[in-house]
Amino acid sequence: MNLTLRIWRQPSADADGQMVTYQVTDVSGDMSFLEMLDILNEDLILRGEEPVAFDHDCREGICGSCGMVINGQAHGPERTTTCQLHMRQFADGDVIDIEPWRAGAFPVVKDLVVDRSAFDRIIQAGGYITAPTGTAPDAHAVPVPKPDADSAFNNATCIGCGACVAACPNGSAMLFTSAKINHLNVLPQGQPERESRVLNMITTMDEAGFGGCTNTGECASACPKGIPLASIARMNREFLRATRKVGR
């Protein structure tokens, strides 16, 4: 298939950007979206032009590195990561707009690459445990109720891609932060930091410049790992519990 791509090009964080139009031809429906961009970049390099910069790593939907807004949707028309989106989702002659994540806390570095270090700072504020759990077999010595284990696992599937922030009209990171808090707070091993974790991580999230949550639900709809909106409600309950316990 032949496609028209309109891609956000921005040479640096301090420079102005604009949408630039490119043509790609003979695109196979079996290609991933990133493979299609690879073909475009090969052509640009052969023509002596600057290739389009975009984040990627594992290309297996695990690492969370890839991420872009495709035709106004985080990761594109399918609920998956950009690297797992295949070109069969598009038709010959389509015009595809490709932009970086748009959020104040995710400044553009170059083209489609954004700085997501705000997520790292949120995790550093409390996304860890201090309880000595030993090796993997030793961890099984602490019984965990099945519902709690399932809840922890579901929240732990968050890959930190940032689609929730990009999809949210407020640029909120509540879904990401709730997943990182809840997957530890429901486990016995996470209890020593239960209160400090939720208080510190939410404070760091606010300081990073993310917007507030108004329960629009776009974050959960865009999440490629299916983190539910109920995770935010659980985090809010954890926050209220913590503030009462520490007297804030």
FENCOR-V806738 format. One record per residue. N is the residue number from 1. RES is the residue in one letter. SS is DSSP state (alpha for helix, beta for strand, coil for the rest). PHI is phi in radians with two decimals (NA if undefined). NEAR is the number of other C-alpha atoms within 8 Angstrom. Layout:
N;RES;SS;PHI;NEAR + N;RES;SS;PHI;NEAR
This chain:
1;M;coil;NA;10 + 2;N;coil;-1.91;11 + 3;L;beta;-2.32;13 + 4;T;beta;-1.88;12 + 5;L;beta;-1.91;13 + 6;R;beta;-1.99;12 + 7;I;beta;-2.01;11 + 8;W;beta;-1.26;13 + 9;R;beta;-2.01;12 + 10;Q;coil;-2.52;11 + 11;P;coil;-1.14;9 + 12;S;coil;-2.78;9 + 13;A;coil;-1.12;9 + 14;D;coil;-1.61;4 + 15;A;coil;-1.59;7 + 16;D;coil;-1.33;6 + 17;G;coil;-2.04;9 + 18;Q;beta;-2.77;7 + 19;M;beta;-1.44;8 + 20;V;beta;-2.09;9 + 21;T;beta;-1.66;8 + 22;Y;beta;-2.31;8 + 23;Q;beta;-1.96;8 + 24;V;beta;-2.17;11 + 25;T;coil;-2.18;7 + 26;D;coil;0.95;6 + 27;V;coil;-1.45;11 + 28;S;coil;-1.45;8 + 29;G;coil;-1.14;11 + 30;D;coil;-1.48;7 + 31;M;coil;-1.22;12 + 32;S;beta;-1.39;12 + 33;F;alpha;-1.08;12 + 34;L;alpha;-1.20;9 + 35;E;alpha;-1.12;8 + 36;M;alpha;-1.11;11 + 37;L;alpha;-1.18;9 + 38;D;alpha;-1.06;8 + 39;I;alpha;-1.09;9 + 40;L;alpha;-1.05;10 + 41;N;alpha;-1.15;10 + 42;E;alpha;-1.07;9 + 43;D;alpha;-1.16;8 + 44;L;alpha;-1.11;11 + 45;I;alpha;-1.12;10 + 46;L;alpha;-1.10;7 + 47;R;coil;-1.56;6 + 48;G;coil;1.36;6 + 49;E;coil;-1.83;7 + 50;E;coil;-1.26;6 + 51;P;coil;-1.20;9 + 52;V;coil;-1.34;9 + 53;A;coil;-1.49;8 + 54;F;coil;-2.65;8 + 55;D;coil;-1.38;9 + 56;H;coil;-2.91;8 + 57;D;coil;-2.65;7 + 58;C;coil;-1.29;8 + 59;R;coil;1.00;10 + 60;E;coil;-2.21;7 + 61;G;coil;1.31;11 + 62;I;coil;-2.00;7 + 63;C;coil;-1.42;10 + 64;G;coil;1.44;11 + 65;S;coil;-1.23;9 + 66;C;coil;-1.29;13 + 67;G;coil;3.12;15 + 68;M;coil;-2.76;13 + 69;V;beta;-1.58;15 + 70;I;beta;-2.01;13 + 71;N;coil;0.89;9 + 72;G;coil;1.43;7 + 73;Q;beta;-2.07;10 + 74;A;beta;-1.09;14 + 75;H;coil;1.25;16 + 76;G;coil;1.79;13 + 77;P;coil;-1.29;8 + 78;E;coil;-1.96;7 + 79;R;coil;-1.39;10 + 80;T;coil;-2.78;11 + 81;T;coil;-1.38;12 + 82;T;alpha;-1.04;13 + 83;C;alpha;-1.20;13 + 84;Q;alpha;-1.72;11 + 85;L;coil;-1.42;13 + 86;H;beta;-1.87;11 + 87;M;alpha;-1.23;13 + 88;R;alpha;-1.15;9 + 89;Q;alpha;-1.32;9 + 90;F;coil;-2.07;7 + 91;A;coil;-2.10;7 + 92;D;coil;-0.98;7 + 93;G;coil;1.57;8 + 94;D;coil;-1.12;9 + 95;V;beta;-1.85;8 + 96;I;beta;-2.05;10 + 97;D;beta;-1.59;11 + 98;I;beta;-2.21;12 + 99;E;beta;-2.32;10 + 100;P;coil;-1.34;13 + 101;W;coil;-0.96;15 + 102;R;coil;-1.92;8 + 103;A;coil;-2.84;10 + 104;G;coil;-1.05;8 + 105;A;coil;-1.46;10 + 106;F;coil;-2.07;11 + 107;P;coil;-1.13;11 + 108;V;beta;-1.25;12 + 109;V;beta;-1.61;10 + 110;K;beta;-2.90;12 + 111;D;coil;0.89;15 + 112;L;coil;-1.71;16 + 113;V;beta;-1.58;11 + 114;V;beta;-2.12;11 + 115;D;coil;-1.54;9 + 116;R;coil;-1.83;10 + 117;S;alpha;-1.15;6 + 118;A;alpha;-1.03;11 + 119;F;alpha;-1.10;8 + 120;D;alpha;-1.09;8 + 121;R;alpha;-1.17;9 + 122;I;alpha;-1.12;14 + 123;I;alpha;-1.15;11 + 124;Q;alpha;-1.07;8 + 125;A;coil;-1.30;10 + 126;G;coil;3.13;13 + 127;G;coil;-1.46;12 + 128;Y;coil;-2.71;8 + 129;I;coil;-2.22;9 + 130;T;coil;-1.92;7 + 131;A;coil;-1.14;7 + 132;P;coil;-1.26;4 + 133;T;coil;-1.82;8 + 134;G;coil;1.26;7 + 135;T;coil;-1.43;6 + 136;A;alpha;-0.97;7 + 137;P;alpha;-1.09;7 + 138;D;alpha;-1.14;8 + 139;A;alpha;-1.10;9 + 140;H;coil;-1.26;7 + 141;A;coil;-1.26;6 + 142;V;coil;-1.72;6 + 143;P;coil;-1.21;5 + 144;V;coil;-2.20;8 + 145;P;coil;-0.99;6 + 146;K;alpha;-0.98;6 + 147;P;alpha;-1.05;6 + 148;D;alpha;-1.21;10 + 149;A;alpha;-1.10;11 + 150;D;alpha;-1.11;8 + 151;S;alpha;-1.11;11 + 152;A;alpha;-1.09;13 + 153;F;alpha;-1.13;9 + 154;N;alpha;-1.05;10 + 155;N;alpha;-1.28;13 + 156;A;alpha;-1.23;9 + 157;T;coil;-1.27;8 + 158;C;coil;-0.99;12 + 159;I;coil;-1.83;8 + 160;G;coil;1.13;7 + 161;C;coil;-1.31;10 + 162;G;coil;1.64;11 + 163;A;alpha;-1.07;14 + 164;C;alpha;-1.08;16 + 165;V;alpha;-1.20;13 + 166;A;alpha;-1.14;13 + 167;A;alpha;-1.41;12 + 168;C;coil;-1.26;12 + 169;P;coil;-1.13;7 + 170;N;coil;-1.75;10 + 171;G;coil;1.12;15 + 172;S;beta;-1.53;13 + 173;A;coil;-1.91;11 + 174;M;alpha;-1.10;9 + 175;L;alpha;-1.17;14 + 176;F;alpha;-1.02;11 + 177;T;alpha;-1.12;12 + 178;S;alpha;-1.13;12 + 179;A;alpha;-1.11;14 + 180;K;alpha;-1.24;13 + 181;I;alpha;-1.38;14 + 182;N;alpha;-1.17;14 + 183;H;alpha;-1.22;14 + 184;L;alpha;-1.75;14 + 185;N;alpha;-1.20;10 + 186;V;coil;-1.48;12 + 187;L;coil;-1.68;12 + 188;P;alpha;-1.01;8 + 189;Q;alpha;-1.15;9 + 190;G;alpha;-1.65;14 + 191;Q;alpha;-1.20;10 + 192;P;alpha;-0.99;8 + 193;E;alpha;-1.82;10 + 194;R;alpha;-0.97;10 + 195;E;alpha;-1.31;13 + 196;S;alpha;-1.10;9 + 197;R;alpha;-1.06;12 + 198;V;alpha;-1.18;14 + 199;L;alpha;-1.17;11 + 200;N;alpha;-1.24;10 + 201;M;alpha;-1.22;15 + 202;I;alpha;-1.19;10 + 203;T;alpha;-1.07;8 + 204;T;alpha;-1.12;11 + 205;M;alpha;-1.04;13 + 206;D;alpha;-1.13;9 + 207;E;alpha;-1.14;7 + 208;A;coil;-1.29;8 + 209;G;coil;1.67;8 + 210;F;coil;-1.26;14 + 211;G;beta;-1.36;9 + 212;G;coil;-1.50;8 + 213;C;coil;-1.58;8 + 214;T;coil;-2.09;5 + 215;N;coil;1.00;4 + 216;T;coil;-1.21;7 + 217;G;coil;1.54;8 + 218;E;alpha;-1.14;10 + 219;C;alpha;-1.08;14 + 220;A;alpha;-1.18;12 + 221;S;alpha;-1.18;8 + 222;A;alpha;-1.56;13 + 223;C;coil;-1.08;12 + 224;P;coil;-1.22;8 + 225;K;coil;-1.82;8 + 226;G;coil;1.27;7 + 227;I;coil;-1.08;13 + 228;P;coil;-1.39;6 + 229;L;coil;-1.09;10 + 230;A;alpha;-1.07;6 + 231;S;alpha;-1.10;13 + 232;I;alpha;-1.16;11 + 233;A;alpha;-1.07;8 + 234;R;alpha;-1.16;10 + 235;M;alpha;-1.12;12 + 236;N;alpha;-1.08;8 + 237;R;alpha;-1.14;8 + 238;E;alpha;-1.11;10 + 239;F;alpha;-1.16;11 + 240;L;alpha;-1.10;8 + 241;R;alpha;-1.06;9 + 242;A;alpha;-1.18;13 + 243;T;alpha;-1.14;11 + 244;R;alpha;-1.21;8 + 245;K;alpha;-1.26;8 + 246;V;alpha;-1.65;7 + 247;G;coil;1.35;5 + 248;R;coil;-1.35;5
